[in-house]
Amino acid sequence: MRLRRRSLDSYIQYIGRYILQLIAYFSQAVNTMNMNGISTHGTSSALYDAHFHPADIRISKEIPSILQDMIQSGIRGCVANATGEHDWDAVLEIASAHAWIRPAIGIHPWWAAGAGNGWYRKWIQLLDEHPGCLIGEIGLDLAMRDPDIHAQREVFRLQMSEAAIRRIPATIHCIRAWKELHEEMKTFLPLESGFLLHSFNGPSESIESWTNAGAYFSVSACEAGSYNPSRIRLLKQIPFERLLIETDAPNRPPPEACSTHPLFDRDTGKRIHHPADLHAALAWLSQILGLPESELAPGLASNYFSLFGHQNAPRLNP
C-alpha cells in the first residue's frame, strides 16, 4: 500500500525544505567551481560513479590526490556512501568541499546489529542539516558471518521509511536476502524517487518487478574482463535506462589488466580499488552490450542524473 497523503502543514514544510536545498546546492556549486574550475555539466565522455566509499580508512588519507585522479580520468560526478556513524561526518565533509560529489549516509547491514542507541536521532539530524544528502549504504545481507537479520531488518525499515517520506533515492546493498528485502520494501513500492540496487546480483527473474518498483541497477568495475554467460544474460535483461556503473572503491579492484590506476593498501600491501578505474566498467559494458563507449557514456550519465539529480541539486517529487 502507498504512503498516506501528507497533511497541508507537512506539505508546506516539505516545500520549505526543498527551497533550502536549492539554496544550499547553488551556493555550494558556485563556490566549488570557483575553487577548481570544474564544470558541472560534463561532456559526452564524462563518467559518473554511482557508488564509492571515500571515507574508508584504506584510502581516506589519500583522498585529495585520489579525487584529482578521478577528475583527470573523466569522472564528473559520484555518490560517496557512508556505512555507519563512524564515517557519516567524514563523507559529509568531503562532499561539502566538492560540488561534484553527492553524499549518502546510512547504516550498512554489516553494522546494523552494533548501531548505537542514538544513531537514528543523529542520522535524522544530519539529513535535516545537509539538504541534498542521499541515503545509503543500507540494506540486508545474509551472506555475512552470523547475520542478525532481525537487527538488519529493523534498521533498514527505519531508513527506508525515511527515504520514502523524504522522497530521497536510497542506495541498497542486498546479498542472499532478496525475499526479505521485498518483504520490507513492499509497503513503500513503487517509489517515485527511485532507488539503487548497488552491484546488483539478484535473480534475473526479479529484474522486471524491481524495475516496475522504481529500481536502478549498478554494475561494478570489478567485473571487467569477466564474460560469464549467465552474468551477461542477466545484465542484458536490465533496461538500459535503469543501468549505472560504479567502483565500490576501495573494495574489489578490477583485474590488473583492466586497471590504469593501481592502488595498494598501505597496511596490508593488498591491491584495492582506485575509483579512477571506473572506465574499466564502461569498457566492459561496451563490449557486452555492443555499444561504442562514445554512445554508452552519455546514456549512463543520463541515468545517473535521472536517479540522483544534477550534482547536489535535490529533486522535487510531490
KEDRENMI-920740 format. One record per residue (C-alpha): residue number from 1; x, y, z. Coordinates in pm, 1 decimal, decimal comma. Layout:
<num NUM&u X&v Y&w Z>
...
***
This chain:
<num 1&u 0,0&v 0,0&w 0,0>
<num 2&u 117,3&v 351,8&w -71,1>
<num 3&u 202,0&v 609,0&w 192,5>
<num 4&u -88,5&v 820,8&w 308,7>
<num 5&u -106,8&v 1173,8&w 172,8>
<num 6&u 55,9&v 1429,0&w 392,4>
<num 7&u -136,8&v 1699,9&w 568,5>
<num 8&u -121,5&v 2052,5&w 426,5>
<num 9&u 117,6&v 2161,1&w 702,5>
<num 10&u 354,5&v 1873,5&w 628,0>
<num 11&u 349,7&v 1951,6&w 259,7>
<num 12&u 430,1&v 2317,5&w 323,7>
<num 13&u 722,8&v 2208,3&w 540,1>
<num 14&u 839,9&v 1981,3&w 259,2>
<num 15&u 832,7&v 2267,7&w 5,6>
<num 16&u 1025,0&v 2483,2&w 252,0>
<num 17&u 1289,8&v 2216,4&w 290,6>
<num 18&u 1317,3&v 2188,5&w -87,7>
<num 19&u 1378,0&v 2563,5&w -122,1>
<num 20&u 1654,0&v 2539,3&w 138,5>
<num 21&u 1804,7&v 2252,2&w -58,7>
<num 22&u 1814,5&v 2461,0&w -375,5>
<num 23&u 1983,7&v 2749,3&w -194,1>
<num 24&u 2242,8&v 2513,6&w -44,8>
<num 25&u 2308,1&v 2349,3&w -379,8>
<num 26&u 2368,4&v 2665,2&w -580,9>
<num 27&u 2583,4&v 2815,7&w -307,9>
<num 28&u 2799,2&v 2504,7&w -284,9>
<num 29&u 2826,2&v 2453,8&w -661,1>
<num 30&u 2937,4&v 2812,1&w -728,6>
<num 31&u 3195,9&v 2800,7&w -451,0>
<num 32&u 3343,7&v 2475,3&w -573,9>
<num 33&u 3358,4&v 2580,9&w -939,8>
<num 34&u 3534,8&v 2899,8&w -835,6>
<num 35&u 3788,5&v 2694,2&w -640,6>
<num 36&u 3887,2&v 2439,2&w -901,1>
<num 37&u 3719,5&v 2525,9&w -1230,0>
<num 38&u 3527,8&v 2200,5&w -1262,8>
<num 39&u 3225,3&v 2210,5&w -1489,2>
<num 40&u 2906,1&v 2060,3&w -1351,2>
<num 41&u 2776,0&v 1966,1&w -1693,7>
<num 42&u 3041,0&v 1727,1&w -1822,9>
<num 43&u 3082,7&v 1609,8&w -2182,0>
<num 44&u 2993,2&v 1309,7&w -2392,3>
<num 45&u 3286,4&v 1123,0&w -2234,9>
<num 46&u 3205,7&v 1223,3&w -1877,7>
<num 47&u 3168,7&v 934,6&w -1633,4>
<num 48&u 2962,1&v 908,6&w -1314,4>
<num 49&u 3035,8&v 667,6&w -1030,2>
<num 50&u 2712,1&v 559,6&w -862,9>
<num 51&u 2883,2&v 417,0&w -553,7>
<num 52&u 3214,5&v 450,4&w -371,9>
<num 53&u 3349,9&v 497,4&w -18,0>
<num 54&u 3592,2&v 791,9&w 13,8>
<num 55&u 3592,9&v 776,0&w 395,7>
<num 56&u 3714,2&v 415,2&w 401,3>
<num 57&u 4028,6&v 405,4&w 615,2>
<num 58&u 4222,1&v 237,3&w 333,3>
<num 59&u 4200,8&v 546,1&w 111,3>
<num 60&u 4080,3&v 832,9&w 331,4>
<num 61&u 4430,0&v 974,6&w 390,8>
<num 62&u 4495,2&v 991,8&w 17,7>
<num 63&u 4159,7&v 1136,7&w -83,9>
<num 64&u 4291,0&v 1471,8&w -219,3>
<num 65&u 4515,8&v 1300,2&w -475,6>
<num 66&u 4257,2&v 1029,6&w -545,9>
<num 67&u 3991,2&v 1288,3&w -624,2>
<num 68&u 4231,7&v 1464,8&w -858,2>
<num 69&u 4296,6&v 1134,1&w -1035,6>
<num 70&u 3921,2&v 1086,5&w -1073,8>
<num 71&u 3879,3&v 1429,1&w -1231,6>
<num 72&u 4168,9&v 1372,4&w -1470,6>
<num 73&u 4021,5&v 1035,7&w -1575,5>
<num 74&u 3694,8&v 1199,1&w -1680,1>
<num 75&u 3477,0&v 1141,1&w -1373,7>
<num 76&u 3243,1&v 1436,3&w -1331,1>
<num 77&u 3010,7&v 1310,6&w -1059,4>
<num 78&u 2986,0&v 1040,6&w -795,8>
<num 79&u 2788,9&v 928,6&w -492,6>
<num 80&u 3001,6&v 895,9&w -179,0>
<num 81&u 2847,6&v 640,5&w 53,8>
<num 82&u 2896,2&v 611,5&w 426,2>
<num 83&u 2841,0&v 283,1&w 608,4>
<num 84&u 2774,8&v 385,9&w 969,5>
<num 85&u 2802,9&v 652,0&w 1236,5>
<num 86&u 3182,0&v 625,2&w 1224,7>
<num 87&u 3208,4&v 781,3&w 877,1>
<num 88&u 2898,6&v 997,2&w 834,2>
<num 89&u 3079,6&v 1318,8&w 924,6>
<num 90&u 3379,5&v 1239,0&w 704,9>
<num 91&u 3161,8&v 1171,8&w 398,7>
<num 92&u 2965,5&v 1491,7&w 452,4>
<num 93&u 3286,0&v 1691,5&w 494,1>
<num 94&u 3434,1&v 1555,2&w 170,7>
<num 95&u 3114,6&v 1625,6&w -22,2>
<num 96&u 3082,2&v 1976,2&w 121,2>
<num 97&u 3417,2&v 2067,8&w -36,5>
<num 98&u 3336,3&v 1925,8&w -381,3>
<num 99&u 3006,4&v 2003,1&w -553,5>
<num 100&u 3052,0&v 1711,4&w -794,5>
<num 101&u 3036,8&v 1462,9&w -504,0>
<num 102&u 2692,6&v 1368,0&w -371,7>
<num 103&u 2693,8&v 1238,7&w -10,5>
<num 104&u 2486,4&v 945,8&w 113,4>
<num 105&u 2466,0&v 842,6&w 478,6>
<num 106&u 2312,5&v 537,3&w 639,2>
<num 107&u 2375,5&v 219,2&w 836,2>
<num 108&u 2521,0&v -68,1&w 632,2>
<num 109&u 2374,2&v -410,4&w 720,9>
<num 110&u 2715,6&v -523,9&w 846,7>
<num 111&u 2695,7&v -262,1&w 1121,0>
<num 112&u 2322,8&v -278,2&w 1194,0>
<num 113&u 2349,7&v -504,9&w 1498,6>
<num 114&u 2606,1&v -274,9&w 1660,5>
<num 115&u 2431,1&v 54,4&w 1589,7>
<num 116&u 2423,9&v 274,8&w 1898,9>
<num 117&u 2104,7&v 373,4&w 2076,2>
<num 118&u 2118,4&v 727,9&w 1943,2>
<num 119&u 2204,5&v 653,0&w 1581,7>
<num 120&u 1859,9&v 726,9&w 1441,7>
<num 121&u 1830,0&v 1066,4&w 1609,9>
<num 122&u 2175,6&v 1170,9&w 1487,8>
<num 123&u 2104,7&v 1041,3&w 1136,7>
<num 124&u 1779,6&v 1237,7&w 1109,7>
<num 125&u 1955,2&v 1549,4&w 1235,3>
<num 126&u 2228,7&v 1517,3&w 973,3>
<num 127&u 1974,8&v 1467,2&w 694,6>
<num 128&u 1795,8&v 1781,8&w 810,7>
<num 129&u 2121,9&v 1977,3&w 829,6>
<num 130&u 2252,3&v 1868,0&w 489,1>
<num 131&u 1993,8&v 1930,6&w 217,2>
<num 132&u 2064,5&v 1723,4&w -89,3>
<num 133&u 2214,2&v 1435,7&w 109,2>
<num 134&u 2112,5&v 1090,1&w -12,0>
<num 135&u 2052,5&v 774,8&w 191,6>
<num 136&u 2299,5&v 485,8&w 178,5>
<num 137&u 2452,0&v 245,2&w 209,8>
<num 138&u 2166,7&v 48,0&w 363,5>
<num 139&u 2028,0&v -299,8&w 305,8>
<num 140&u 2016,8&v -665,5&w 406,1>
<num 141&u 2289,8&v -931,3&w 394,2>
<num 142&u 2251,5&v -1299,5&w 476,3>
<num 143&u 2595,0&v -1390,3&w 337,7>
<num 144&u 2791,9&v -1228,6&w 619,9>
<num 145&u 2912,3&v -1434,4&w 914,4>
<num 146&u 2641,8&v -1478,2&w 1182,5>
<num 147&u 2393,7&v -1229,9&w 1035,1>
<num 148&u 2145,0&v -1076,0&w 1278,0>
<num 149&u 1867,5&v -1043,9&w 1023,4>
<num 150&u 1623,7&v -913,2&w 1285,0>
<num 151&u 1851,0&v -616,7&w 1362,8>
<num 152&u 1922,2&v -563,5&w 993,8>
<num 153&u 1554,0&v -552,9&w 907,4>
<num 154&u 1469,8&v -315,5&w 1190,4>
<num 155&u 1745,0&v -69,8&w 1096,8>
<num 156&u 1667,7&v -99,7&w 724,7>
<num 157&u 1295,6&v -43,6&w 783,4>
<num 158&u 1358,3&v 284,6&w 965,2>
<num 159&u 1589,8&v 409,4&w 692,6>
<num 160&u 1371,1&v 300,5&w 403,3>
<num 161&u 1069,7&v 463,5&w 562,0>
<num 162&u 1256,7&v 793,0&w 586,4>
<num 163&u 1372,2&v 761,9&w 225,6>
<num 164&u 1010,9&v 717,7&w 115,8>
<num 165&u 882,4&v 1005,7&w 327,8>
<num 166&u 1154,8&v 1245,9&w 215,6>
<num 167&u 1147,9&v 1117,7&w -143,2>
<num 168&u 1523,1&v 1060,4&w -138,3>
<num 169&u 1682,7&v 786,0&w -350,6>
<num 170&u 1842,2&v 517,3&w -134,1>
<num 171&u 2140,3&v 300,8&w -223,0>
<num 172&u 2068,3&v -59,1&w -124,3>
<num 173&u 2306,5&v -348,5&w -57,8>
<num 174&u 2147,1&v -691,9&w -80,1>
<num 175&u 2314,1&v -1032,6&w -76,2>
<num 176&u 2113,5&v -1355,3&w -48,0>
<num 177&u 1825,9&v -1169,2&w 114,3>
<num 178&u 1604,8&v -1076,9&w -181,1>
<num 179&u 1289,5&v -1226,5&w -32,9>
<num 180&u 1344,1&v -1037,1&w 292,9>
<num 181&u 1424,0&v -717,6&w 103,8>
<num 182&u 1097,6&v -729,8&w -89,7>
<num 183&u 903,1&v -800,0&w 229,0>
<num 184&u 1049,5&v -489,0&w 389,4>
<num 185&u 1004,6&v -265,1&w 85,4>
<num 186&u 662,6&v -369,0&w -43,6>
<num 187&u 484,6&v -117,5&w 180,8>
<num 188&u 664,5&v 168,5&w 4,3>
<num 189&u 657,9&v 46,2&w -354,9>
<num 190&u 657,8&v 178,4&w -616,1>
<num 191&u 897,1&v 458,2&w -520,2>
<num 192&u 875,0&v 761,3&w -746,4>
<num 193&u 1210,1&v 883,3&w -612,1>
<num 194&u 1372,8&v 561,2&w -729,2>
<num 195&u 1639,8&v 357,4&w -552,5>
<num 196&u 1965,9&v 189,3&w -645,6>
<num 197&u 2030,2&v -183,4&w -612,7>
<num 198&u 2404,5&v -144,4&w -596,2>
<num 199&u 2628,1&v -402,4&w -760,6>
<num 200&u 2313,2&v -597,3&w -845,8>
<num 201&u 2345,8&v -974,0&w -803,7>
<num 202&u 1982,0&v -1074,0&w -761,8>
<num 203&u 1783,7&v -1331,3&w -957,8>
<num 204&u 1725,9&v -1240,2&w -1321,0>
<num 205&u 1353,9&v -1314,8&w -1294,9>
<num 206&u 1319,1&v -1032,2&w -1039,7>
<num 207&u 1452,7&v -757,6&w -1267,3>
<num 208&u 1116,5&v -668,0&w -1419,9>
<num 209&u 937,5&v -640,2&w -1086,2>
<num 210&u 1218,7&v -434,6&w -932,5>
<num 211&u 1218,4&v -207,4&w -1237,5>
<num 212&u 844,7&v -150,4&w -1200,4>
<num 213&u 905,5&v -68,8&w -833,5>
<num 214&u 1146,3&v 212,2&w -925,0>
<num 215&u 1483,0&v 34,9&w -913,1>
<num 216&u 1803,6&v 127,1&w -1089,7>
<num 217&u 2083,3&v -129,4&w -1115,1>
<num 218&u 2456,7&v -65,9&w -1096,3>
<num 219&u 2740,9&v -289,6&w -1208,7>
<num 220&u 3093,3&v -266,6&w -1073,0>
<num 221&u 3424,0&v -215,8&w -1247,4>
<num 222&u 3547,7&v -520,1&w -1054,3>
<num 223&u 3363,0&v -734,8&w -1309,2>
<num 224&u 3567,4&v -601,7&w -1601,4>
<num 225&u 3713,9&v -881,8&w -1806,8>
<num 226&u 3455,5&v -1135,5&w -1688,9>
<num 227&u 3237,9&v -1293,9&w -1954,2>
<num 228&u 3033,6&v -1546,7&w -1760,0>
<num 229&u 2739,5&v -1631,0&w -1989,6>
<num 230&u 2474,1&v -1628,7&w -1716,0>
<num 231&u 2600,5&v -1294,9&w -1584,3>
<num 232&u 2594,8&v -1145,5&w -1933,0>
<num 233&u 2238,5&v -1268,9&w -1989,5>
<num 234&u 2132,8&v -1107,3&w -1661,0>
<num 235&u 2293,3&v -773,1&w -1747,2>
<num 236&u 2125,0&v -768,7&w -2086,4>
<num 237&u 1785,6&v -804,9&w -1915,4>
<num 238&u 1832,1&v -478,0&w -1726,2>
<num 239&u 1654,5&v -193,2&w -1911,8>
<num 240&u 1928,2&v 34,3&w -2040,6>
<num 241&u 1759,0&v 343,1&w -1897,7>
<num 242&u 1799,4&v 192,7&w -1548,1>
<num 243&u 2166,7&v 94,8&w -1575,4>
<num 244&u 2451,3&v 264,2&w -1386,7>
<num 245&u 2820,4&v 193,3&w -1328,8>
<num 246&u 3015,9&v 205,3&w -1004,3>
<num 247&u 3350,6&v 120,7&w -848,5>
<num 248&u 3256,1&v 46,9&w -484,9>
<num 249&u 3612,8&v 163,5&w -422,0>
<num 250&u 3824,6&v 73,3&w -238,4>
<num 251&u 3650,2&v -266,3&w -241,2>
<num 252&u 3700,8&v -536,0&w -505,1>
<num 253&u 3951,8&v -396,3&w -758,1>
<num 254&u 3921,8&v -479,2&w -1127,3>
<num 255&u 4168,7&v -725,5&w -1282,0>
<num 256&u 4518,4&v -578,0&w -1310,8>
<num 257&u 4495,1&v -586,1&w -1689,3>
<num 258&u 4189,6&v -358,6&w -1672,5>
<num 259&u 4334,3&v -112,8&w -1420,6>
<num 260&u 4505,6&v 211,6&w -1514,1>
<num 261&u 4538,4&v 335,5&w -1155,2>
<num 262&u 4699,6&v 66,5&w -938,6>
<num 263&u 4646,4&v 123,3&w -567,4>
<num 264&u 4758,0&v -74,1&w -264,5>
<num 265&u 4655,2&v -83,4&w 99,9>
<num 266&u 4947,2&v 68,5&w 291,3>
<num 267&u 4890,7&v -162,0&w 588,6>
<num 268&u 4848,6&v -496,5&w 411,6>
<num 269&u 5002,4&v -441,1&w 70,9>
<num 270&u 4692,1&v -585,5&w -96,1>
<num 271&u 4550,4&v -437,5&w -415,1>
<num 272&u 4249,5&v -216,5&w -359,5>
<num 273&u 4016,1&v -36,6&w -595,9>
<num 274&u 4106,4&v 312,1&w -714,9>
<num 275&u 3785,1&v 497,5&w -809,6>
<num 276&u 3959,5&v 643,8&w -1115,5>
<num 277&u 3936,9&v 292,4&w -1262,3>
<num 278&u 3566,6&v 348,6&w -1334,8>
<num 279&u 3646,1&v 345,0&w -1705,6>
<num 280&u 3703,2&v -31,9&w -1675,6>
<num 281&u 3328,7&v -73,4&w -1616,4>
<num 282&u 3247,7&v 140,4&w -1920,5>
<num 283&u 3482,1&v -54,6&w -2148,6>
<num 284&u 3347,2&v -387,8&w -2023,8>
<num 285&u 2982,9&v -288,7&w -2071,4>
<num 286&u 3065,3&v -151,8&w -2414,2>
<num 287&u 3181,7&v -497,0&w -2521,5>
<num 288&u 2891,4&v -681,0&w -2362,1>
<num 289&u 2617,3&v -451,5&w -2493,2>
<num 290&u 2777,2&v -394,4&w -2831,9>
<num 291&u 2769,5&v -16,1&w -2797,5>
<num 292&u 3061,9&v 219,0&w -2858,5>
<num 293&u 3182,4&v 396,1&w -2545,5>
<num 294&u 3100,9&v 730,7&w -2706,1>
<num 295&u 2730,5&v 631,8&w -2710,1>
<num 296&u 2726,6&v 434,9&w -2387,0>
<num 297&u 2876,8&v 702,5&w -2160,8>
<num 298&u 2612,5&v 972,8&w -2228,9>
<num 299&u 2334,3&v 719,8&w -2171,0>
<num 300&u 2479,7&v 613,9&w -1837,1>
<num 301&u 2523,5&v 978,9&w -1742,8>
<num 302&u 2157,1&v 1044,6&w -1822,5>
<num 303&u 2056,9&v 752,7&w -1599,2>
<num 304&u 2272,7&v 888,3&w -1317,1>
<num 305&u 2104,8&v 1228,3&w -1338,5>
<num 306&u 1761,7&v 1067,1&w -1362,6>
<num 307&u 1810,7&v 892,6&w -1028,8>
<num 308&u 2036,3&v 1124,6&w -830,2>
<num 309&u 1978,1&v 1464,5&w -990,8>
<num 310&u 2246,5&v 1704,6&w -1108,8>
<num 311&u 2525,6&v 1707,5&w -851,5>
<num 312&u 2378,2&v 1823,7&w -516,9>
<num 313&u 2060,4&v 1960,7&w -670,5>
<num 314&u 1760,1&v 1798,6&w -500,0>
<num 315&u 1462,7&v 1668,3&w -694,3>
<num 316&u 1101,9&v 1753,9&w -621,6>
<num 317&u 869,9&v 1452,7&w -639,0>
<num 318&u 539,8&v 1569,0&w -482,8>
***
